[in-house]
Amino acid sequence: MKNERNLWKSIIVIAAILTVLAIVMVGTASAKSLYVNRDLNANSPIRAYDIQPAPNYLVYQNDSMPTRYGGAGLAIDTDSEILFVTFEGSGKLDIVDAKTLGILGQVTAPNATNLAGIVVDQDKQKVYTIDRSTTTLYVYSWDATNKTLSLDSTQTLTGVYQLYGIALDEVNDKLYAGDLTMTVKIFNTADWSSAGSISVSQDAMGVAVDATNGFVYTGNAHPSYGSLGLLSKYDMNTNTETNVSIRTLSGGVSTDNVVGLAVDPATSLLYITTGNQGSGGSDRIMVFDSNLNVLNTTGDIGNPTGIVVPGKDISYNPLNLSKDDGLGGACVNLGDNITYTISYTNANTYNVTGVTITDTLPPEVTFVSCTGGGSHSGNTVTWNIGTITAGASGSVTLTVQVNLGTPPGTNIINYATINGAEPGTGPTTVSETTVTCLNQPPDISDAHPSIDCIWPPNHKFVDITIEGVTDPDGDSVTIIIIGITSDEPTSLTDGAGGAEH
């Protein structure tokens, strides 16, 4: 396990670097949806959920038109914003527009016949997918313009039993494979050589990787394939496994299994689909933190399978909601104002009625003002936009002040959500991240001389200090006197008299 331990040490170092970069690379709005194949045993649509902060976590947005019967694996090319859907017994994929949920057609995966797990390697612009119950992995080049897959190579993965699920770590170019055994196999994507394995307590089918924290999650979708109803977390840093039975969790049933798994790299939250691929099961989406605490669950949504959270900010966004802090990536000083511009466009061919925008103020700021008829109550600002005609655009603004007690380097994350009355017109949530400056300027608002009045006789120099200057960071402050004013004649010579004094 030494190689795996060193691998994850390097992942953590890179993740730390990315965290530092995230402090600098701010000032852009983000919005993200979760996508799920809603029903294995039907011509299932792809369903989108708006990813929101606590306590909502997931809010239903819309369904696509139905795809083909038996949808299983789900992946996304975040560059072209296209979803890939695999199907049992098929060598073709359906492709879906992630922003509109429009069905774009089918794509042939050359040589494949019974597709299961699928991932997209964004760095290499490759698609990796497997034939179910085999040892075969296909490597394709993806042409997003012409929407075609070209076969680069067919790999027989060493030491695997029957492939079902795969997950990709793009930080270190590793592929993790669930093959119906109690060992998850790891492969180098450069040459497909073995990079080790990890042991778990249940035959693994589905697999997901949290590269930031060094966790590998696994599950099994069916009792006849070895499912014990366990959700497993393997910590690569300590080489330890913890698991939880989803059958005993609130709302779980005795026939429940872990079907699909996905990690949001932005939050490290884990999302799974549950159910029983034969019959029964709770058939829901569950949200976990990295300690396997349940944060949220949906109701029964069918017989869900594949699930994916984009690595970039991609969402179903029918009203094109966006948000900008106007700082162009610059930091903000304590006590300064931030003015957000919240914009929208109705790209639909029909009018959208009953539109509202809600902005939730983070604890680091205080409301100052808003335009566009917004109303402020507590930590919420609401705009009743009303009807947005087809093709129309608009915007509102919100001004807040950064609280003086906010620590330097804090990411201020401000969320806004838009929703319409018509089905499929929301909600969509976007967030804007603004960082407080690491080195705050001195506070001179209370600066004053130690002596504000000098009484005669004034024939000697008098020492005067400047008081009331503070620095939020605790740094020393240098004060340079560039001039002195007085309502009486002054002299620069000690003891001077006459007309100059």
Residue pairs with C-beta under 8 A, 6 or more apart in sequence:
1 196
1 239
3 195
3 196
4 186
4 195
4 196
4 198
4 236
4 239
5 236
5 237
5 239
7 172
7 174
7 195
7 236
8 214
8 236
8 237
9 237
10 172
11 169
11 171
11 172
11 211
11 212
11 214
12 212
12 214
12 237
14 171
15 171
15 211
15 212
15 213
18 212
22 411
23 409
23 411
23 435
24 329
24 435
25 329
26 329
26 331
26 411
26 433
26 434
26 435
27 324
27 325
27 327
27 328
27 329
27 330
27 432
27 433
27 434
28 329
28 432
28 433
29 313
29 322
29 323
29 324
29 430
29 431
29 432
30 266
30 313
30 430
30 431
30 432
30 433
31 313
31 314
31 315
31 317
31 321
31 428
31 429
31 430
31 431
32 51
32 264
32 266
32 309
32 310
32 313
32 314
32 315
33 48
33 49
33 50
33 51
33 61
33 98
33 310
33 314
33 315
33 316
34 48
34 49
34 51
34 58
34 262
34 264
34 271
34 285
34 307
34 308
34 309
35 46
35 47
35 48
35 49
35 74
35 76
35 83
35 98
35 307
35 308
35 309
36 46
36 47
36 49
36 74
36 260
36 273
36 285
36 301
36 304
36 305
36 306
36 307
36 308
37 44
37 46
37 67
37 71
37 72
37 73
37 74
37 85
37 260
37 304
37 305
37 306
37 307
38 44
38 45
38 46
38 47
38 63
38 301
38 302
38 303
38 304
39 71
39 301
39 302
39 303
39 304
40 70
40 71
40 72
40 88
40 277
40 303
40 304
40 305
41 69
41 70
41 303
42 66
42 69
42 302
42 303
43 66
43 67
43 68
43 69
44 66
44 67
44 69
44 71
44 302
45 63
45 64
45 65
45 66
45 67
45 101
46 63
46 64
46 67
46 71
46 74
46 83
46 85
46 96
46 101
47 60
47 61
47 62
47 63
47 64
47 301
48 61
48 62
48 63
48 64
48 98
48 101
48 315
48 316
49 58
49 59
49 60
49 61
49 285
49 298
50 58
50 59
50 60
50 61
50 315
50 316
50 417
50 426
50 427
50 428
50 429
51 57
51 58
51 264
51 309
51 315
51 429
52 58
52 59
52 415
52 417
52 427
52 429
53 360
53 413
53 415
54 295
55 296
56 296
57 269
57 287
57 295
57 296
58 285
58 287
58 296
58 298
59 427
59 429
60 298
61 316
61 424
61 426
61 427
61 428
62 101
62 316
62 318
62 423
62 424
63 101
64 96
64 101
64 102
64 103
65 101
65 102
65 103
67 85
67 87
67 94
67 96
67 103
68 87
68 90
68 94
69 87
70 87
70 88
70 89
70 90
71 85
71 86
71 87
71 94
71 305
71 306
72 86
72 87
72 88
72 115
72 116
72 132
72 305
72 306
73 84
73 85
73 86
73 115
73 116
73 117
73 118
73 129
73 305
73 306
74 83
74 84
74 85
74 86
74 118
74 260
74 305
74 306
74 307
74 308
75 83
75 84
75 118
75 119
75 120
75 127
75 306
75 308
76 82
76 83
76 84
76 98
76 120
76 308
76 310
76 314
77 84
77 120
77 122
77 127
77 142
77 144
78 120
78 122
78 310
78 311
78 312
78 314
79 122
79 125
79 144
80 142
80 144
81 97
81 98
81 99
81 314
82 95
82 96
82 97
82 98
82 104
82 144
82 147
83 95
83 96
83 97
83 98
83 308
84 93
84 94
84 95
84 107
84 118
84 120
84 127
85 93
85 94
85 95
85 96
85 306
86 93
86 115
86 116
86 117
86 118
86 129
86 306
87 93
87 94
87 115
88 114
88 115
88 116
88 132
89 113
89 114
90 113
90 114
90 115
91 108
91 109
91 110
91 111
91 112
91 113
91 114
91 115
92 106
92 107
92 108
92 109
93 106
93 107
93 109
93 115
93 118
93 149
94 103
94 105
94 106
94 107
95 103
95 104
95 105
95 106
95 107
95 147
96 102
96 103
96 104
97 103
97 104
98 310
98 314
98 315
98 316
99 314
99 315
99 316
99 317
100 316
100 318
101 316
101 424
104 147
105 147
107 147
107 148
107 149
108 148
108 149
109 115
109 129
109 138
109 140
109 149
109 151
110 138
110 140
110 149
110 150
110 151
111 138
111 151
111 154
112 129
112 131
112 138
113 131
114 131
114 132
114 133
114 134
115 129
115 130
115 131
115 132
116 129
116 130
116 131
116 132
116 163
116 164
116 165
117 129
117 130
117 163
117 164
117 165
117 166
117 167
117 178
117 206
118 127
118 128
118 129
118 130
118 166
119 127
119 128
119 129
119 166
119 167
119 168
119 175
120 126
120 127
120 128
120 142
120 168
121 127
121 128
121 168
121 170
121 189
122 170
122 311
123 170
123 173
124 189
125 141
125 142
126 139
126 140
126 141
126 142
126 152
127 139
127 140
127 141
127 142
127 149
128 137
128 138
128 139
128 140
128 166
128 168
128 175
128 189
129 137
129 138
129 140
129 166
130 136
130 137
130 138
130 163
130 164
130 166
130 177
131 138
131 163
132 162
132 163
132 164
133 162
133 163
133 164
134 162
134 163
135 156
135 157
135 160
135 161
135 162
135 163
135 179
136 154
136 155
136 156
136 157
136 163
137 154
137 155
137 156
137 157
137 163
137 166
137 175
137 177
137 192
138 151
138 153
138 154
138 155
139 151
139 152
139 153
139 154
139 155
140 149
140 150
140 151
140 152
141 149
141 150
141 152
142 148
142 149
143 149
143 150
155 192
157 163
157 177
157 185
157 187
157 192
158 193
158 194
159 185
159 194
159 197
160 177
160 179
160 185
161 179
161 180
161 181
162 179
162 180
163 177
163 178
163 179
164 178
164 179
164 180
164 205
164 206
164 221
165 177
165 178
165 204
165 205
165 206
165 207
165 261
166 175
166 176
166 177
166 178
166 207
167 175
167 176
167 207
167 208
167 209
167 216
167 261
168 174
168 175
168 176
168 189
168 209
169 175
169 176
169 209
169 211
170 211
171 211
172 211
173 188
173 189
173 190
174 186
174 187
174 188
174 189
174 195
175 186
175 187
175 188
175 189
176 184
176 185
176 186
176 207
176 209
176 216
177 184
177 185
177 186
177 187
177 207
178 184
178 204
178 205
178 206
178 207
178 218
179 185
179 204
180 203
180 204
180 205
180 225
180 226
181 203
181 204
182 199
182 200
182 201
182 202
182 203
182 204
183 197
183 198
183 199
183 200
183 204
184 197
184 198
184 200
184 204
184 207
184 216
184 218
184 234
185 194
185 197
186 194
186 195
186 196
186 197
186 198
187 193
187 194
187 195
188 194
188 195
198 216
198 234
198 236
198 239
199 241
200 218
200 232
200 234
200 241
200 243
201 228
201 230
201 232
201 241
201 243
202 218
202 219
202 220
202 226
202 227
202 228
202 230
202 232
202 243
203 220
203 225
203 226
203 227
204 218
204 219
204 220
204 232
205 218
205 219
205 220
205 221
205 222
205 225
205 227
206 218
206 219
206 220
206 221
206 258
206 259
206 260
206 261
207 216
207 217
207 218
207 261
208 216
208 217
208 218
208 261
208 262
208 263
208 270
209 215
209 216
209 217
209 263
210 216
210 217
210 263
210 265
210 268
210 270
210 290
211 265
212 265
212 268
213 268
213 290
214 235
214 236
214 237
215 233
215 234
215 235
215 236
215 263
215 268
215 290
216 233
216 234
216 236
217 231
217 232
217 233
217 234
217 261
217 263
217 270
217 272
218 232
218 234
218 258
218 261
219 227
219 230
219 231
219 232
219 257
219 258
219 259
219 261
219 272
220 226
220 227
220 228
220 230
220 257
220 258
221 227
221 257
221 258
221 259
221 275
221 277
221 305
222 257
222 276
222 277
222 278
223 255
223 257
223 276
223 278
224 278
227 257
227 258
228 245
229 245
229 246
229 247
229 252
229 256
229 257
229 258
230 243
230 244
230 245
230 246
230 258
231 243
231 244
231 245
231 246
231 258
231 272
231 288
231 292
232 241
232 242
232 243
233 241
233 242
233 243
233 290
233 292
234 240
234 241
235 241
235 242
242 292
243 292
244 292
245 252
246 252
246 256
246 257
246 258
246 272
246 274
246 286
247 253
247 254
247 255
247 256
249 286
249 294
250 294
250 297
251 282
251 284
251 297
252 274
252 282
253 280
253 281
253 282
255 276
255 279
255 280
255 281
256 274
256 275
256 276
256 281
256 282
257 274
257 275
257 276
257 277
257 281
258 272
258 273
258 274
259 272
259 273
259 274
259 275
259 277
259 304
259 305
260 272
260 273
260 304
260 305
260 306
260 307
261 270
261 271
261 272
261 307
262 270
262 271
262 272
262 307
262 308
262 309
263 269
263 270
263 271
263 309
264 271
264 309
265 309
265 311
268 289
268 290
269 287
269 288
269 289
269 290
269 295
270 287
270 288
270 289
270 290
270 292
271 285
271 286
271 287
271 288
271 307
271 309
272 285
272 286
272 288
272 307
273 283
273 284
273 285
273 286
273 304
273 305
273 306
273 307
274 281
274 282
274 283
274 284
274 285
274 286
274 304
275 281
275 282
275 283
275 284
275 303
275 304
277 303
277 305
281 303
282 300
283 300
283 301
283 302
283 303
283 304
284 297
284 298
284 299
284 300
284 301
284 304
285 297
285 298
285 301
285 304
285 307
286 294
286 296
286 297
286 298
287 294
287 295
287 296
287 297
288 294
288 295
289 295
315 428
315 429
315 430
316 428
317 428
318 347
318 348
318 352
318 420
318 424
318 425
318 426
318 428
319 344
319 345
319 346
319 347
319 352
319 355
319 388
319 418
319 420
319 425
319 426
319 428
320 343
320 344
320 345
320 346
320 347
321 342
321 343
321 344
321 357
321 416
321 417
321 418
321 428
321 430
322 342
322 343
322 344
322 430
323 340
323 341
323 342
323 343
323 414
323 416
323 430
323 431
323 432
324 340
324 341
324 343
324 432
325 332
325 338
325 339
325 340
325 414
325 432
325 434
326 338
326 339
326 340
326 341
327 338
327 434
331 434
331 435
331 436
331 437
331 438
332 338
332 402
332 412
332 434
332 435
332 436
332 437
333 402
333 436
333 437
333 440
333 441
334 402
334 403
334 404
334 405
334 406
334 408
334 436
334 437
334 440
334 472
335 401
335 402
335 404
335 443
336 401
336 402
337 368
337 399
337 400
337 401
337 402
338 365
338 399
338 400
338 401
338 402
338 412
338 434
339 397
339 398
339 399
340 359
340 397
340 398
340 399
340 400
340 414
340 416
340 432
341 395
341 396
341 397
342 357
342 359
342 395
342 396
342 397
342 398
342 416
343 393
343 394
343 395
344 355
344 357
344 385
344 388
344 393
344 394
344 395
344 418
345 391
345 392
345 393
346 352
346 388
346 389
346 390
346 391
346 392
346 393
347 391
348 390
348 425
349 390
350 390
350 422
351 387
351 388
351 389
351 390
352 387
352 388
352 420
352 421
352 422
352 425
353 386
353 387
353 420
353 421
353 422
354 386
354 387
354 420
354 421
355 384
355 385
355 386
355 387
355 388
355 418
355 419
355 420
355 421
355 425
356 382
356 383
356 384
356 385
356 418
356 419
357 374
357 382
357 383
357 385
357 396
357 416
357 417
357 418
358 380
358 381
358 382
358 383
358 416
358 417
358 419
359 374
359 380
359 381
359 382
359 398
359 414
359 415
359 416
359 417
360 379
360 380
360 414
360 415
360 416
360 417
361 367
361 379
361 380
361 381
361 400
361 414
362 379
362 412
362 413
362 414
363 379
363 403
364 402
364 403
364 406
364 410
364 412
364 436
365 400
365 401
365 402
365 403
365 412
365 414
366 400
366 401
366 403
367 376
367 381
367 400
368 399
368 400
368 401
369 398
369 399
370 376
370 381
370 383
370 396
370 397
370 398
370 399
371 396
371 397
372 383
372 385
372 394
372 395
372 396
372 397
373 383
373 384
373 396
374 381
374 382
374 383
374 396
374 398
375 381
375 382
375 383
381 398
383 396
385 394
388 394
388 420
400 414
402 412
402 436
404 472
406 412
406 436
407 436
408 436
408 437
408 438
408 439
408 440
408 472
408 473
409 435
409 436
409 438
410 435
410 436
411 433
411 434
411 435
412 433
412 434
412 435
412 436
413 431
413 432
413 433
414 431
414 432
414 433
414 434
415 429
415 430
415 431
416 429
416 430
416 431
416 432
417 426
417 427
417 428
417 429
417 430
418 426
418 427
418 428
419 425
419 426
419 427
419 428
420 426
439 473
439 475
440 471
440 472
440 473
442 469
442 470
442 471
442 475
442 477
443 469
443 470
443 471
443 472
444 468
444 469
446 468
446 469
446 470
447 466
447 467
447 468
447 469
448 466
448 467
448 468
449 464
449 465
449 466
449 467
450 464
450 465
450 466
450 467
451 462
451 464
454 462
458 488
458 501
459 495
459 496
459 497
459 501
460 494
460 495
461 494
466 479
469 477
469 479
470 477
471 477
484 490
489 499
489 500
489 501
490 501
491 500
491 501
493 500
